[in-house]
Amino acid sequence: MADEDASPYGDYKFVARVDHIKTFNQAIKSICFNDYGMLQVSEDGLRITVEQGKSIQATLFMAPGAFREFYIQDFHSFGLKMNVLSECLNLFGPADCSLRMMYRDQGDPLKIILYPYDDEDVSTECAIKTMDCDDPVDYDMNLKDADLNVIFVRGPNLSKVFNELEKSAEEFEFVTSPNRPHFKITTVGIMQAVFSVEVAKTSPMMMMFNCKQTVVARYKSQQIRMTNKAMQSATKVAIKTNAVGLLELHMVMQGEGHEEIFVQFFIIPLLHTD
């Protein structure tokens, strides 16, 4: 006699399904700047975090409602190779696929199953090795202050601004202020050449502007450019900074079914300029 309490998922502790992988795939590619990442799943959803040293961190987040199917027992956290995950998602190239993720328990692999829509007789299954890893740095706690500068910008517009900036620049200086220039990005190149872009709070690309103090901080241009893939796919970007210049770029991507995928970058400033 079958156990009436048996789960339809058997001994799997995490099962999730995405109907169309294009946006999820873009989000994964946008944070593949280091070999290893940490995947966390809970009742709150799925998080995949990648860090480089203690200077930049990126997290992909999907709430349970962004999935066609989402089943979780307890909290699970493990490391995995990001390039392997990305390669698995691209096995069918640009073909539209649905995706299923399955995970049993500590030490077990993460199973990825792709079902291409253009050939219902074909599917492929990958088993990605998982490993123990350290918890990521919690930068979010430093951006809870009431005196944060917060700006919401249309993603395609901001991506265009960054593409216009000097490619050889070593550093980017960000200014956010309640006074003009409101939002200003300045590049400093190899020959100390300066190029800047100013965006007024009344600009059409601004969706929200709430700056309470003037903050000036510099960042490595290489780290700012690491956000470009996510920015190109984002419908909107939240820019947050605290008094010492810790920068958060919070991007919203919209999937084919209008589900939202969030990619959040934290970037540590090089210095704070008064």
Secondary structure, DSSP 8 states (H G I E B T S, - for coil): ---TT--TTTT-SEEEEES--HHHHHHHHHT-SSSEEEEEEETTEEEEEEEETTTEEEEEEE-GGGSSEEEE-S-EEEEEEHHHHHHHHTTTTTS-EEEEEEE-STTS-EEEEEEETT-TT--EEEEE--B-------GGGGG--TT-EEEEEEHHHHHHHHHHS-TT-SEEEEEE-SSTTSEEEEEE-TT--EEEEEE-TTSTTEEEEE--S-EEEEEEHHHHHTTHHHHHH-SEEEEEE-TT--EEEEEEEE-TTS-EEEEEEEE--SEE--
